[in-house]
């Protein structure tokens, strides 16, 4: 009866997907249910199924087992439209509230809050964090470490053992659950603590206006100042300044803006940026509110002054997370691989359990004992240490990388680092030093011109958007500041911020004579489209096609020297400014910048190439500068594709180009994202390294996004890994650590699936012919407990250098091929041990089953534990490749305990008796033969299929 209940529950809840064998089993269940005595049991099963369904539908299991179709049944996430009506009403009310009324409601001021006011409010409402960003409590984390599919399966077996009064078996299974749960809990607490410390090193800041109140000579003076604060410290009522590249740190109402475009794709899915204004049109859709910006979105271009209206859990994103689980990225290649292996092993367990039950029931005629044995076999087949091994190996990798000043935001990214086959990288700031020097300032013909530098200085000085490194390099010319004194002699009238479509930005200033001058600087090609005249020798002449040709020749020579060209133009204007004012400009000349390659770039590229990783350049810069940088860093050019050519290609055509070419220039952010996506569809594991606004989409699309601490907010938020130092050789360290981590994980998987399959194969054969069970249920459980304990040190094992040469990735067919070859191999020597006990020592009857089981127990412990050393390397173990001391200690300690048990005071409890000394001699020969045979098969397997995958 218990088997029926157990098997029906799991078959209906996990495995049945339609017809075939499981359909037949289900049909049998339906026929059996016609018997009235099962009605009450079926009602209990339905209640248990509901509880189990609730657990499966929980966020944790959904995250790690997302591919399982049955989870879709339990997916009850609400849509964004189901967010509380009260929240929407309040948000719309805030959008249409007059500014003075809003300031009064938030107890704020246009000069901002004082530090004391902000601190007091923060103490009341808490930090500007979402629940999902907070560290879980210890009891919550302990619960999550327990609720893995393997532990759930074992827990049901505990219930079954309790129902059948198998106290000893229940105790051992509970010990296995506690062991795997507690070890994982300790590892995760350590890793989460380390992760929090690392994340604290990367600060995402916001520019806040604070009000200063001070007394001088009895007079109360009020002033304001801007400073950067951690976004976690924002409170409602804070006045914040926004510019290109900023993440919106909290829900914000716009008070002032200039050409402000926001990317709301994370909220609405819309690819195109949305322009925001100070006021909003009437609407019932909160995403159509034109003066509200939501936490988690980002500024594409423009500037703004806003007031924080909600922080943390009170924001739209916070409201959403209270109703929904985290729906970040699709499962990575790593997660998918773990999922498939895990559920395949569980299904294999549930298939073999009834087969073993039936064989032993019919041959031994003791169905109760056969049932307990089948449950014990199922426990042995369950790789309950897998979650712990995964967590420990990834946490160890993150800790090692942290010592290299690399922050791992997502642990799974470590494996993706090791599996990476293509690294796409931006040029500026990644291959180059990101230390821009203003090398030249010339007129349109390449002659030095101070006039060009002066106009460029006025543009950079007065712009309020994102001041990039080019602006910083211009503003370092203090002699121009002294000559022009722009703060005194020039008044800023207006500004047209930079965006990646126009690739230029303009400011309008008024001089002492009140002439309004538009000063525009930007990429040469885009500037030429809006210039109608060119300045030469104090005269303005029409920009004709022949002159354009001369200009392109001059700038081409500058580009070939590795200089990055920014064109500078001007125009006297009247009236208000719009984007349409950028026409009929007069080209003054160029400012040329030098961004030297990093010293570590060339050796890093060579290292990556040597280790099987192809480097591709994806840059918005022009092809001539890019070619020069590629030459300087030793990257051979295998063809180049430009942005306008990308637009003309279909996905299929671009995929072919992406595969064969390695340099892509003059790209937009969407071009970069598209190329990364197509490389992934080609089967590559793609990394992307970038630090700018235009890299955010590609960072998000890649298997692993890599950025630096000095990157813009949106780039850091989109990345999986952040380097605190701009040394590209750190990439090599990360790649090797990722491969070490994954290699150790593969060791465990190969050991687990081959050993489990071999054990089942042995048990199936012996169960048919032996008049007794090969091992009693309790003996089998103790053997499994000891074997599992020996695996704890695998994450800390050494890895052969050969395993690090090429990318390592999931290869499920290869893992199962490995299982089918090495699993039965262990069964051959298990059977040799059985024959030795049967014929050599007379353990061939019910009277001598204790001797048989004692000897078979020892043989099983020795061979199962020895396989750790045989499979961990393709070399000769202990001679050519030795395991780490911790793994050596763990495995040989378990072997010693296993051999000692039949002679210990626990022997009677386990139904063991001492085995003759001569058996240990025979066992030595069997183990030696096993080791030699495995080594021979390893050699064949390595030549035929390869060892490292």
N, C-alpha and C positions, 0 to 999 in steps of 0.2 A: 504493500500500500504506500509506504513512504517513497519508494522508488517511483511509483506512478505519479504521486503528487509532485515530487521534485522534477521529474522529467517533463511532465506536462507544462509545469510553470515555465521552465527555461526554454522549452521548444516553442511555446506560443509567444513568449516575451522577447526572445532574442533571435531565434534562427529562422522560424517558418517564414518564407517569403512567397509561397505559392504552391507549386505542384511538386512532383518528384517524390523522393523518399520521405521527406518531411510531410508532404501532403498525405501520404499513406498513414504515417504515424498519427497525424491529426484526425484522420478519419476513424482510426481505431479508438482514439480518445472519445470521439463523439458517440460511437456505438456503445462504449463502456458506460458513458454517462446515463444511458437509459436505465441503469440499475439504480433504484432509489437510494441505496445506502451511500452513494457517492454525492448526493445532492448537497449535504452539509459541507462536505469537503470542498466541493466546487465553489461554494459561496466564500469559504475561507480563502481559496486560491484567488478568486477575483479581487478580494480586498488586498491581498499581498501584491497582486499584479499592479493595482492602483498605486500602492506605496512605491513599488519598484519603478513604475513609470514616472512618478514624481521625481525620484532620484535621478533617473536618466535624463529627464528634462531639465535638470539643474544645470546652471552655467558651467560648472567644472567639467562634467562629463561631456557636455556638448562641445566644449572647446577642444578636448583631446580626442574625441571620437565622432567628429562632425560628419564623417562620410557615411555613417550607418543610417540607412534609410528610415529605420523605425523612429529615429529621433525627430523626424519631420512631423510625426503625429503629435509629439508633445511640445512642439514649438508654438508657443502662444504669445509671442512678443506683440505688444501693441504697436500701432503705427504712430508716427509723429502727431497725427491728427487726434490721438486719444489722450494727449496731454491735458491736464486739468483745465476746465473751462475758466476757473477763477484766475489761473495764471495768465491765460490769453487775454482775459478782460483787463487785468491790471497792466499788462504790457501795452495793449492798445491805448489805454488811458494815459500811460506815461508818454507814449509817442506824441500825443496831441496836446499835452500839457504845456502851458506857457513856461518859458525858462525861469522867470522869477518864482513861479509857483512850484516848479520842480526843485529848484534850489532850496526853497523853504521846506518842502516835504522831506528832503534828504539832509536837512540841517547843514547845508554846504554853502559855498561861496565861490564866485568866479575866480577868486584868488586861491582857491583850494582849501583843503582842511589843514589844520595844524597837526604837527606830529602827535601831540597829546590827544587830540580828538580822534585821530586815526587809531592810535594804540588802544584807547578806551573802547572804541567801536569794535575793534578786532577781538578784544577780550570777550565781548558779548556774543558776536556772531561767528567767531572762529576764522580760520585761515581760508583763503580763496583756493580751496581744493575740492575736488570731487571725491566721493567715497571710493571710486575705483582707483584713485591715486594714493589712497591712504594704506598704510601697512595693516594687514589683518590682525585681529587680536590673536593671542596664542591659542585660545580654544577653537577659534574659527579655522586657523591654519592646521591644527591637529585634526579637526574633523575632515578638512579637505584632503589631508594626507591619508586618512583612512578610506574615504569613499572612492576607491578605484574599483574598476570592474573585477579585478582579481580578489580584492578583499571582500567585495560583496558576494562573490561566488563562494569564497571560503566561509563567510559568515553563515550562508545558508547551509553549508556543510556542518558548521558548528551546531545549528539548530537540529539538523538531522541526527547528529551524534548524540545530542541531548535526548531527543525522542526515543532513540534506540538504546539509551543507558550506556553508551560507549564513553564513559567518563575520561578514560585515558586518552582516547583519540581526540575527544573534544579539547582536552587540555593542550595537547600538542598543536592542534590547529590554531587555538587561541594564541599560543606562543608564537607561531609563525606570523599571524596577523599583527601581533604586538611588535614583533621584531621588525617587520618591514615598515610598519607605520611609524614607530618611534625613531628608527634610523632616518627615515625620510624627513620626519618632522625636524629633527636636529639639524640635518643638512639644509633644509629649506629656511629655517630660522637664521642659520648662519649666513646663507646666501642672500636672503632678503635684507638682513642687517647690513651686509657689505654693499649690496646694491643701493640701499638708501644713502649710505655714506658716499658712494661714487656719484649718485645723481645729485647730491648736494654740491658737488664740485662744479656742476654745470648749471649756471643760473640763467633762467629766462627772466629778463627784466622788463619793466615798463617805465616810460618817462612820465613822472608825476609832478604836478605843480603843487607845492606846499606853501601855506601861508605862514609868514613869520611875523610875530608880534613882539616888539621890543620898545623899551622906554629910553629916551634920550633927553636929558635936561628937563625931566618932568613931563615930556610930551610922548604920547602913545603913537608909535609909528607902525604901520602895517605895510609889508612888502611880500613879494612872492619870489620863489626860485624853483627852477626845474632840477630834478635829480632822478637817478635811476634807482628803482626799488625792485626787490624780488616780487614777481607777480603774485606769489602766495600772500603777500602782505597788503594787497589792495583791499579797500573797503568801499561800500556804497557811499557815494558823495565825493570820491576822489576825482579830481580833474586830471585827465591823462592826455598826452600828446601822441598822435599816431602818424606814422610815415611808412613809406614803402618797405616791405619786408617784415613789418611787425605782425605778430600774432595778436588777435583781439583777446586781451587777458581776462575779460569779464563782460557781461552784457552791458552795453554802453549806448547812451543816447548822444547823438551828435549835436554839438553846440555851434561849431564852426567847421567848415571843410572847404577844400579846394581840389576839384577834380579827383574826388575820392572814389576809388574802385575797390570793391571787396570781393574776394573769392569765397562764395558760400557753398561750394560744391560738397563740403563735408556735411552740410545740413540738408541741402535741397537736391544735390546731384547735378545741378546745372553747371556745365563746363565754363560758360562765359561769366566774366566778372560782372558784378552789379554795381551801378553807381549809387552813391549815397548822398543825401542832401541834409540841410538843416531842418527842413519841414517835410511832412509826408502827406501824400494824398489819402483820402478816406479808403479804408479797406478792412475786410474781416480776416484776411490772411496775414498772419504775423510775419511771413517771409516777404511780403510786399511792403512792409513798413520801411519807408525810405530813409528814416533817420535813426534806425536801431541797428546796431552791429552785435553779433552774437559771439559769445565765448567759443574759441576753437576755430573761428574763421580767420582770414588773414588779409592784410592790405596788399593789393597788387601795385597800386600807384596812388599818388596824391598825398595830401596831408589833412589832418583834422585835429580838432580839440573836442574831447567828449567828456561826459560825466558818467561814472560807473553807477549803474542802477541796480545791479544784482551781482553777487559773487558766489562762488562755490556751488553748493547744492541748490541755491535759490535761482541760479541761472537756467536758461532754457536747456542747456546741455545737462546740467545737474538734475533738472526736472525729468529729463529724458532717461537718465541713467537709473532713476528710481523705479522706472517702469520696464526698462529693457536691460538685457545683459549686454556685455561689451561685444560689439560687432565690428571689431577692428579689421584686421586683414583676413583674407582667405587663409586656410591652413597652409603652412609652408610644406615644402617637400619633406622636411624632417618630421613634422607632425603627421603627415599622411602616411609616411613609412611606419612610424610607431603604431599608428592606428591599425593599419592592415595586419601587421605582425601580431599585435595584441589580440584582435578579434579572431584572427585565424587560429591562434593557439587555444582561445576559449572554445571556439566551435569544434576544434579537433578534440578537445577534452570532452565535450558534451556528446560527441559522436562515439568516442571510444568507451566511455563509461558504461552504456547499456550493453555493448558487445562483450566487455570483460565480465559484466554481471551475468549475462546469459551463459557464457562459456563455463564460468566457475560454478554457477548454480546447477547446471545440468551435469557437470562432471564430478562435483564434490557433494552434491545433494544437500548442501547446507546453505540455503538461500540467504539467511540472515548474515552469516559470515561472509558470503560472497558479496552481499550488498555493501558491508563495511569495507571490504577489500576494494571494491569498485570506487567507493568514495575516496579511499586513501590514494588510489591511483590517480583519481581526478585532482586531488590536492597536489600530488607529485608533478602532474603535468602543468599545473598552473604556475606561470613565472611571476610569482607575487613580488619578487625583488625587482622586476623591470622598472616600475615607477621610481623606486629608490635609486637604482643604478643610473637611470636617465638624469634624475635631479642632481645626483652627486657628481657625475661626470661633467655636466654643464656648469654646475656651481664651481667646481674645481677650475674649469677653463676660464670662467669669468674672474676668479680670484687671481689666477696667473696673469691674465691680460691686464687686470687693474694695476699690477706692479709695473706694467709697461705704460701706464698712464692712458689706458684705453677703457672707456666706460661702455659696458654692455647693457643696453637698455632692455633688450629682450634676450633671455637665455638661449632660445632656439637659434638666434642669429649666429652663435658660435659654430654650430654644425654647418650652417649655410656658408660661413666663412671658409670652412674646410672643403666644402663641396663646390665652391665657386670655380667656374670654368672661364668666364669672361668678366673682366673688370672694365667697365665704362667709366671714364673720368672726365670731368671738366678740366680745362687747361689752366685758367687763371686761379691762383691760390692753391692748386693741387699739385700740378707739375711745376708751377712757377712759385717763386718765393712769396708772392702776394705783397711784396714791398715795391710799390710803384715809384719810379723815379721819373720826373719830368725831364726828359733828355733834351728835347728841342722845342722851340716855338718859332714857326716859320710862316711866311706868307704863302700864297697859293702856288708859288713857283719854287718853294723850298729854301728861300733865303730867310735868315734870322729876322724876326719881327717882334719888337717889344709891344707893339699895338695889340697883337693877337694875345699875348700873355696878359695884358691889362684887361681886355674884355673877358677872357676866360676867368680871370681872378674875380671880376665883378659878378659873373654868373655863379661861380662856386660859393662866393661869400654870401650872396643874398638868397640862395635856394634853401628851402626848409625841408625838403624831402630827404630821401636817403642819401647821405653824403658818403659816396663810395671812395675807394682808395685813390681814384683819379682826382677827385676833388681835394682830398687830403694832400696829395702831391702838389697840386696847384697852390693851395693855401700856405704851403711851407715857404713860398717866396715872400718873405716878410718885407723885402725891399719894395715890392709893388704896393703893399699895404701902406708903407710909409709915404710913398709917392702919391697914391690916390686918396688915402684916408676915406674909404668907401662909407664908413658909418656916418661921417660928417658931410661929405660932399655928394652922396647919392642916397636917394630915398627909394625904397622898394615900393612899387605900385602893385604889382601882380606877379603871378607865377603860373606856369603850365608845367606840372610835374612830369617826370620821366615815366614812360611805360614801354613795354617790350614790343609793342606793335609799331609805334613811331620811332623808337630807339633814339630819342632826343629829349631835351628839356629846355625850357626857356624861362627867363625872368624879365620883367619890365621894370626899369629903374628911371627915375627922374634926376637929371643933373641940376646944377646950380641955376641954369637958364630955363629950368622946367621943361626941357625937352624929354619926351618919353621915348626911351630906347629899349627895344626888344633885343635881348642877347640870347642867342640860341647856340647850344653845342650838342653834338651827337655823332653817330656813326656816319662815315663819309657818304655812303651810297644813299642813305635816307636824307641826309642834308642836301645833297645835290638835287634831289627831287623838289625841294622847296626854295632853292636859290635861283634867282634869275640874273644876278649880276655878280661880278667878282671885283675885289679891291686890288688896284695895282698902282704903285707910285703916286698915291694921293688922289687917284682918279677911280671912278666906278665905271666899269665897262660891262657890256652885255656878255652873259655866259653863253657862248656859242658852242656847238658841237666840237669844233677843233680845240677850243680851250679846254673843254671837258676831257678830251683825249689827253692833252698835256697834263692836266691835273691828275688823271689816273696813272700816267707814267711816273710823275713825281712821287705820288703816294706809294706806288708799287715798289719803288726803290727803297723808300723808308720801311715798308713792310718787310722787304727781304733782309733788312738789317735786324729784324726782330722787334721793330718799334710798332706800338699800337697807336693808330691815328684817331684823333677826335677832331672833327671840323668845328670851326667857330664862325658864326655869322651874326649879322646885326640888321636892324631895321628901325627907322624912325616911325612911330605909330601915333595914332590919335584915337581917342575913345576907349571903350572897355575892351578887355582882352578875351578872346576865345581861342580854341584850337585853330580856327580858321585864320588867325593872325599870322600863323607860321607859313606865310607865302611871300613870294617876291623878296626874299632875303638877299643880302649882299654877303658873299663868302669872303671872309678876311684872311683865313689861312688855317693852320693846324697846330695843335699841341700834340707832341709825339712822346709816348711814354715807353719806358723800358721796364719789363718785369722779368728779371733773370730767372732761369730754371733753378730749382732747388738742387743742392749738391747731392741729396739722397735720391733724386729722381732716377738718374741713370742706373745705379746699382739696384734700386728697387724694381725697375722694369725688367732688368736682366734676371733678378731673382724670381719674379713672377713667371717669366717665360720658362725658366729652368724647371719650375714646379708645375708646368702644365696650364698656366693661366694666360689667356690672350688679353692684351691691353688695347682698348679702343678709345680714341679721343672724340668726345662729343662737346663741341664748344660753339659759343655764339660769335666768337671772333672770326676774322677773315682767314682765308686759306693760306695766304702768304706768311703771316705771322705764325700760324699753326705749323706750317711746314718747317719754319726756322726752329721752333721749339722742339719739334719731333727730332730734328737733326741733332740739336744740342743734347738731348737726353738719350740719344741712341735708339730711338724707336724707328725701325724701318717702315717706310711708307708703302702700304699695299693698296694704293688708290685712295681718292678723296671724293666725297659727295657733299654738295652744298645744299643749303636749306631750300632754295627755290626748286632744285631738282627733286628733293624729297616730296614736295607737294605734287609733283607730276607723276609719281609712281604709285601703283596699287600696292596693297599690303603684301601680296605675293612677290611682286618685283622688289619691293624694299627689303623684304626678308632675305632675298638672295643677295642683295647688295650688303645688307648688314652682316651677313655671314662671311663675305669675301673681303670687304673693305675694312680699314681700321682707323680712318680719319673722317670725321663729319664736321663741317664748319658752317658758320653763319646759320646756326640752328636756333629756332624759337624753343621755349619750354615744352610746347606740345610735340615738337619734332623729337626732342630727347626722349620724352615719355613713350612715343610711338616706337622708336628704335629699340628701346629697352624691352617693351612688351613683345615685339616681334622676335627678338633674340630669345626670350623665354619660350615663345611658341616653337622656336626651332629646337628646343630641348636643352638649351644652355641654362646653367645656374648663374644668374647675372648679378654682379655687384655694381653699384653706382656710387661714385665719390664726388661730392660737390658741396659747396658752401653758400651758394647764392639763392636769391628768390627764384631765379629761372631754373634751379635744379630741384626744387621741391617735388614737382610732379614725378620726375624720374626717380628720385629717392624713394618715393612711395611705391612706385611701380616695380622696382627691382626686388629680387629675392633678399638682398641685403643692402641697406642704405648706409653709407659711411659719410660722416661729416666731421667737422672740427669745432672746437669750443668757441672759436671766433666767428662762426657762421651766423647768418641771420636767424632769427627765431624760428621761422617756418622751416628752414633746412634742418635745424637741430631737432625740431619736433617730428619731422618726417623720417629721420635717420634711426637705424637700429643700433649703430655703433658710433661713438663719438671719440675722436682722438684729441687728447689734451695737448699733444705736441704735434707739430706739423712735419715730423720726420716720416717719410714714406716707408722707411724700412720697418716701421711698426706694422705696416700691412703684412709684411712677410712673417712677422712674429704671430700675428693674428691668424694667418692662413695655416701655419704649422700647428698652432694650438687647437684650431678647429679640427684639423685632421687627427691630431692625437686624441682629442675628445671623442670623435666619431669612431676612430679605430678601436678604442676601448669598449665603446657601446656595441660595436659589431662583434667583438670577442664574446661578450656576454650572450648576445643573441645566437651566435653560432653554437656556443656551448649549450645553451638552454634548449634550442630546438633539436639539435642532434642527439643530446643526451635523453631528452624526453621521448623522442621518437624511438630511440634504441631501447629504452626501458619498456615502452609499450609493446614493441616488437617481441622482446624477450618474454614479457608477461603473457602475451597471447599464445606463444608457442608452448611455454612451460605449463600454462594453465590447462592445456588440452591433455597433456601426458602425465603430469604429476598427480598423485592421489591426494595431495594436500596443497595448500596455498604456498607459493614460493616464499612469501613473506607474510607474516601476520599484519593486519591493518596498522597496529601501533608501531610495529617494527618499520614498516614502510614510511610512516609519518615521521618517525625519528630520523630515519635516513635522509628524508627530504629536508628536514629542519637543519641537520648538520651540513648538508650539501649547500643549502641556501646561505648559511652563515659563512661558508668559505668564499662566497662570491662578493662579500662586502668590500674587499680590497681591490677589486678589478678596476674601479675608476682611477686608482692611484698607480696603476701598472705602467711600466715602460712600454714604448712603442718602437718597433724596428724602423730604422731610417728609411728603408724601402717603402714603408707604408705612407710616407710623407711626400713622396716625389710627385704623385699625381692626385688630382681631386678625388675625394671619396664621396660616394653618393649611395642612396638607397637603390638596391637591386633585389627586389623581392624574389624573382625567379631564381637568382643565384643563391639566395639564402635557402630556398626550398630544395634546390639541387644539392647543396651542401648537406642538408638534413638527410636526403635520400641516400647519399653515399656514406656519410660517416655515422649515421644512426644505426643502420643494420650492422656496420662493422663492429661496433661495440657489442652488439647482440651475439656475434660469433664467439667472442671470448667469454661472454656471460654463459653461453651454452657449454663451452669447454669447462668452465668452473662447475657448472651443474653436473656434467658428466663425471668430472673428477669426484665430486661429493657422492654421486649416485653409485658409481662402480668402484671407486678407490677407497671410499670410507664407509660404504654400506648405508648411507643415508637415503634409503629407498623404500621406506615404509612409514606408516603413521607413527610408529614407536620412535623413529629416529628423525622425525621432522624438525625437532628443535636443533639438532646438529646441522641438518641441511640449512635451516634458516639462519643460524648463526654464521656459518661459513659463507652463505650467499650474501648476507648483510655486509660482512667484511669486504668481500670481493666488490660489491656494488659501491661502497664508500671509496675504496681505493681507486677503482677505475673511473668513477664519475668525477672524483676530485683531481685525479691525474690528468684527465682530459683538458682541464684548465691550462696546464702547461704545454700539452701537446698541440692544442689548437690556437693558442695565443700568438704563435709565430709559425712561419713556414720553414724556419731554420730548425736545427737540432736543438731541442730544449736543454737548458742547463749548461750546454757546451758552447754553442754559437750565439744563443740568446737566452739570457736569464731574466726571470721576472723580478719585479721590484721586491725589496725585502718584506714589505707589508703583505704582499700576496703570497710569497714563499712561506712566511710565518703562519698566515691564516690557513692555507691549504694543508700544510704538513701537521699543523695542530689538529685539524679536523680528522685527518687520516689516523693520527695517533689515538684520538678519542674513539673513533669508530672501531679500531682494532682492540682497544681496551675494554669496550663495553661488555662483550661476552664474558670477560673475566672479572668484572666489577661487581659491586654489591647491588647494582641495578639490574643485573643479568636476570634474576628470577622474575622481576617485574615485567621485563620485556620478553620473557620466555626464551632466553638465551642460555646456552651452556658453553663451556670452554671448548674450543676446537683443538684438535691435535696439532702439535708443533709441525708435524710433517705436512699438514695442509698449507701452512704458511709458506713452506718451501715450494710446494707445487704452485701456490698462488704467486710467488715471486716469478716463476717461469712464465705463468700465464700473463702477468702484468708486463713482463719484459717482451713477450711475444706481441702483446697488444701495442706497446709503445713502438716497437720496430715496424709492425704492420702499418700503423697509423702514419709513421714517418714515410714509408714507401708510398702509401696512397696519397699523402700530401704532395710528394714529389710529382706523381702522375697528375694529380689534380691541378697543381700549379702550372705544369707545362700545357695541360689541355685547356684549362679554363682561366688560369690566372688566380693568384691568391688574394691580392689586394683589390678591392672594388669600392 
